[in-house]
Amino acid sequence: MRFLTLLSFVFLTLLGAMTISCGSSGSGSKDTGPFNVVGNWQANFSADVGATTTGYGAIDSSGLGAFFDTSGNIVQLPSITGAKSFSGNLTAYAVNGTFFPGGTVIVTDTAQGNVNSATSISGTFTGSPSGSFSVAPFSPLGGSAVPLSGAFNGKIIGFADTLTFTFSLGGSFTGGDFAGPGSTCNLNGTLTQQGTNNVFDITYNSASGSCTPDTQTGIAFESKTDYFNVNGGASANYLHVILLTSTLTQVRPYVVVIYQ
């Protein structure tokens, strides 16, 4: 009898330990991800030299995340796929306004961070300078993304070029980049929405005319805010495009704003 009582006690103790263990595992799994990070994010960067800046941008399903500040400078973070931790290069580009679009590389640092939840990302970067960053969701449109269709204007931040676009509902577009008398570059490309999110992947081709053929890719989002005052601050939908890659080595990341 004493043996059975002892056996029952041991069994209940083990059962309790298993229950606690399972409960802890279930609770912990909620904090370890992976998390859905596809969407619009606002990033705050702080460097040890005393510089701070706020960037507006997006992260797509491949982990591509990039942000611009209201001067047109760009910061690209390491790939953030939603896994609990990430690491890689943080690269910052300062808008330079030279003949070729794109910013001068001012920082290439090693960065590491954590996706704390579906609404919180934080990390640090080491190098010269070093610092930290925090990233949180924001709602630049205040609603669902609106498919672009019809004629639009465009502006390359840091340049005087006049851009025109015509979008189809399928996401393809054509257009022109007018840089001065006798200097028109023909454009085409595709804009692909990430599900129902206000996040778009873009392929942007300088196809023909008075330009060197080039294919650029990047990320975009719609906003109600005219961050660069390209349209006099008017209340409208603006597609903010961060072009990050180019087949031409002299073309570096830059921002294009498309609006009606």
C-alpha positions as MATLAB code, in Angstrom:
seq = 'MRFLTLLSFVFLTLLGAMTISCGSSGSGSKDTGPFNVVGNWQANFSADVGATTTGYGAIDSSGLGAFFDTSGNIVQLPSITGAKSFSGNLTAYAVNGTFFPGGTVIVTDTAQGNVNSATSISGTFTGSPSGSFSVAPFSPLGGSAVPLSGAFNGKIIGFADTLTFTFSLGGSFTGGDFAGPGSTCNLNGTLTQQGTNNVFDITYNSASGSCTPDTQTGIAFESKTDYFNVNGGASANYLHVILLTSTLTQVRPYVVVIYQ';
ca = [
       0.000    0.000    0.000;
       2.796    2.337    0.928;
       4.504    1.481   -2.355;
       1.358    2.276   -4.373;
       0.938    5.583   -2.531;
       4.542    6.502   -3.286;
       4.109    5.470   -6.920;
       1.008    7.611   -7.238;
       2.887   10.574   -5.744;
       5.748   10.141   -8.206;
       3.302    9.870  -11.121;
       1.465   13.042  -10.100;
       4.764   14.873   -9.659;
       5.902   13.846  -13.138;
       2.536   14.761  -14.613;
       2.731   18.185  -12.992;
       6.248   18.724  -14.305;
       5.158   17.728  -17.800;
       2.208   20.093  -17.619;
       4.404   22.975  -16.510;
       6.952   22.120  -19.186;
       4.331   22.015  -21.930;
       2.807   25.233  -20.680;
       6.180   26.957  -20.691;
       6.966   25.693  -24.169;
       3.646   26.946  -25.489;
       4.106   30.329  -23.885;
       7.703   30.641  -25.065;
       6.825   29.724  -28.647;
       4.734   32.885  -28.838;
       7.866   34.912  -28.264;
      10.281   33.147  -30.584;
       8.572   33.661  -33.935;
       8.718   33.559  -36.814;
       6.617   36.708  -37.054;
       4.840   38.275  -40.010;
       6.873   41.427  -40.720;
       5.535   42.246  -44.193;
       4.193   45.773  -44.079;
       4.968   49.435  -43.482;
       7.514   50.358  -40.843;
       8.984   53.516  -39.366;
      12.611   53.247  -38.270;
      14.495   55.405  -35.783;
      18.285   55.371  -36.002;
      20.652   56.749  -33.378;
      24.443   56.904  -33.861;
      27.170   57.390  -31.288;
      28.262   60.596  -33.026;
      25.025   62.208  -31.865;
      23.117   61.876  -35.142;
      19.528   60.654  -35.170;
      17.131   60.198  -38.052;
      13.693   58.763  -38.773;
      13.087   56.661  -41.857;
       9.871   55.595  -43.572;
       9.701   52.367  -45.511;
       8.583   48.785  -45.779;
       9.644   45.162  -45.469;
       8.600   42.595  -48.071;
       8.170   38.812  -47.847;
      11.769   38.156  -48.924;
      13.045   40.158  -45.952;
      14.012   43.232  -47.980;
      13.682   46.314  -45.780;
      14.592   49.878  -46.730;
      13.795   53.355  -45.418;
      14.201   56.976  -46.527;
      14.302   60.165  -44.501;
      12.777   63.448  -45.618;
      16.051   64.530  -47.247;
      16.079   61.495  -49.530;
      18.802   59.574  -47.703;
      18.296   55.810  -47.632;
      19.083   53.085  -45.094;
      18.855   49.413  -46.033;
      18.752   46.915  -43.164;
      19.903   43.296  -43.223;
      17.347   40.763  -44.424;
      14.493   40.548  -41.903;
      12.274   37.553  -42.614;
      10.460   37.391  -39.282;
      12.890   35.013  -37.592;
      13.674   35.975  -33.998;
      17.185   37.226  -34.755;
      18.948   38.609  -37.817;
      22.352   39.954  -38.807;
      24.114   41.340  -41.857;
      25.037   44.694  -43.341;
      23.341   47.998  -42.630;
      24.071   50.385  -45.498;
      23.248   54.085  -45.624;
      23.273   56.255  -48.746;
      23.294   60.056  -48.761;
      21.492   61.710  -51.678;
      24.131   63.460  -53.778;
      22.458   65.036  -56.807;
      25.275   64.223  -59.244;
      24.705   63.375  -62.905;
      23.798   59.777  -62.137;
      21.006   59.211  -59.624;
      21.737   57.502  -56.351;
      23.316   58.234  -53.053;
      26.914   58.156  -51.949;
      27.598   55.300  -49.532;
      28.248   56.892  -46.157;
      27.927   53.892  -43.834;
      28.404   50.162  -44.273;
      28.227   48.600  -40.828;
      27.558   45.183  -39.406;
      24.117   45.049  -37.835;
      22.372   42.563  -35.614;
      18.947   42.607  -34.083;
      15.805   40.891  -32.942;
      12.245   40.697  -34.124;
      10.647   41.059  -30.706;
       7.111   40.630  -32.004;
       5.019   41.373  -35.074;
       5.059   45.032  -34.010;
       8.582   45.532  -32.705;
      12.059   45.207  -34.221;
      15.263   46.479  -32.621;
      18.981   46.165  -33.135;
      22.427   47.679  -33.120;
      25.098   48.428  -35.705;
      28.827   48.439  -35.137;
      31.500   50.260  -37.062;
      32.069   53.930  -37.699;
      29.673   55.195  -36.583;
      27.958   52.640  -34.357;
      24.534   52.917  -32.819;
      21.102   51.415  -32.462;
      17.773   51.316  -34.236;
      14.161   50.556  -33.410;
      11.448   49.796  -35.940;
       7.683   49.932  -35.434;
       4.671   49.667  -37.761;
       2.996   52.772  -39.117;
       0.000   53.452  -41.384;
       1.100   55.804  -44.161;
      -2.111   55.372  -46.128;
      -4.697   55.026  -43.375;
      -6.415   52.267  -45.328;
      -5.934   49.744  -48.100;
      -3.542   50.291  -50.972;
      -5.210   51.666  -54.100;
      -4.236   50.046  -57.436;
      -2.546   52.572  -59.696;
      -4.229   53.153  -63.048;
      -3.850   55.927  -65.577;
      -1.470   58.860  -65.937;
       0.912   59.931  -63.146;
       3.763   62.357  -62.603;
       7.057   61.510  -60.977;
      10.045   63.101  -59.298;
      13.549   61.731  -58.623;
      14.585   63.141  -55.256;
      17.718   65.258  -55.689;
      17.225   65.779  -59.426;
      15.289   68.161  -61.661;
      14.086   65.467  -64.091;
      10.398   65.393  -65.004;
       8.918   61.875  -65.049;
       5.658   60.661  -66.526;
       4.018   57.273  -66.041;
       1.006   55.403  -67.332;
      -0.069   52.456  -65.164;
      -2.346   49.571  -66.043;
      -4.434   47.813  -63.407;
      -2.228   44.745  -63.820;
       0.729   46.661  -62.399;
       2.717   47.237  -65.583;
       3.708   50.764  -66.517;
       5.378   52.822  -69.243;
       6.678   56.348  -69.139;
       9.419   58.828  -69.807;
      12.229   60.627  -67.998;
      12.697   64.132  -69.435;
      16.017   65.609  -68.277;
      16.196   68.537  -70.695;
      15.862   69.401  -74.418;
      16.595   66.340  -76.520;
      17.072   64.159  -73.450;
      14.207   61.740  -72.951;
      14.573   58.224  -71.611;
      11.761   55.743  -72.173;
      10.716   53.757  -69.110;
       8.742   50.588  -68.439;
       8.370   48.126  -65.629;
       6.110   46.257  -63.254;
       4.723   46.958  -59.803;
       3.818   43.826  -57.821;
       1.793   44.082  -54.626;
       2.697   41.840  -51.670;
      -0.668   40.180  -51.076;
      -3.055   42.807  -49.711;
      -0.286   44.715  -47.946;
       0.712   48.265  -48.777;
       4.057   46.928  -49.967;
       5.132   46.629  -53.594;
       8.143   45.149  -55.328;
       9.110   47.135  -58.397;
      11.147   46.483  -61.523;
      12.039   49.719  -63.309;
      13.612   49.650  -66.762;
      15.302   52.521  -68.564;
      14.519   50.970  -71.904;
      15.557   53.254  -74.735;
      16.015   56.835  -75.862;
      18.755   59.136  -74.600;
      19.806   56.847  -71.756;
      21.876   53.747  -71.179;
      19.591   50.712  -70.887;
      19.289   49.704  -67.247;
      17.146   47.516  -64.997;
      16.562   48.602  -61.418;
      14.641   46.914  -58.616;
      13.329   48.092  -55.296;
      10.478   48.360  -52.847;
       7.586   50.824  -52.682;
       4.587   51.845  -50.609;
       1.686   54.264  -50.909;
       1.255   57.213  -48.573;
      -1.018   60.187  -48.031;
       2.009   62.262  -47.022;
       3.979   64.360  -49.491;
       7.278   63.810  -47.654;
       9.315   65.764  -50.213;
       6.761   68.462  -51.106;
       6.809   67.416  -54.757;
       3.117   68.238  -55.089;
       2.852   71.248  -52.805;
       1.781   69.049  -49.896;
      -1.542   68.324  -51.573;
      -3.767   65.610  -50.149;
      -3.290   62.755  -52.604;
      -1.968   59.232  -52.924;
       1.798   59.097  -53.368;
       3.753   56.009  -54.355;
       7.166   56.243  -52.717;
       9.688   54.055  -54.502;
      13.107   53.118  -53.105;
      15.197   51.794  -55.989;
      18.001   49.699  -54.522;
      19.723   47.717  -57.271;
      20.877   48.611  -60.770;
      22.650   46.873  -63.612;
      24.784   50.021  -63.928;
      27.480   50.296  -61.282;
      27.332   54.092  -61.251;
      23.647   54.115  -60.274;
      23.086   53.707  -56.537;
      19.894   53.650  -54.420;
      17.567   56.627  -54.737;
      13.949   57.615  -54.150;
      11.273   58.262  -56.768;
       7.886   59.742  -55.860;
       4.959   59.005  -58.184;
       1.719   60.982  -57.865;
      -1.325   62.252  -59.756;
];
